[in-house]
Amino acid sequence: MNTGAEAHELIVARKNDGVTETWDELIAMPEEEAFAKVTTLGPLFANPGETAAFGIGPTGPAPMTALTLEQEGEYIALCFIPQGTTELPDFSAEAAQASPDASTSQAPQGPPHFVLGMRQEFTVTPAGSSPGPLPPAASAAAPEESPAS
């Protein structure tokens, strides 16, 4: 459930085998190059007050509350939604035909939430293994929401 005032997404990415770049290096790469080095799960999207769902718009599947990570490796979870987004655009075919420019004309231009701290790196280990040390608590648990207008 998104209890914040802004829309959010959850994208989880796993580094492909043999990738040695850090997450910061991968994020700084051109999109096509970075996505060739990772495998993504999701995204899950949620407007304020809504349960996360796979996909955008009225034609998406039923809401999901979890992603299952079945492969060991280095992962990151992030939100690419720009700060200030209070409602996700409707990307359905019907909405695009009704107003082809609607999804971009009103889009907030704030930084993506992950730049503001909404990202978490983690490692998935084999079942039954002991977890490693926990990372120190982040100084900001979530990005600051935009002030209400």
HUPE-V793976 format. One record per run of one state. SS is the DSSP state (hx for helix, st for strand, lp for the rest). FROM is the first residue (numbers start at 0). TO is the last residue. Records with the same first field share a line. If there is no record, write none. Layout:
# HUPE-V793976
SS: FROM-TO ; FROM-TO
This chain:
# HUPE-V793976
lp: 0-6 ; 15-21 ; 28-29 ; 35-36 ; 46-51 ; 54-61 ; 63-71 ; 78-80 ; 82-91 ; 98-100 ; 105-110 ; 116-117 ; 124-148
st: 7-14 ; 37-45 ; 52-53 ; 62-62 ; 72-77 ; 81-81 ; 111-111 ; 118-123
hx: 22-27 ; 30-34 ; 92-97 ; 101-104 ; 112-115
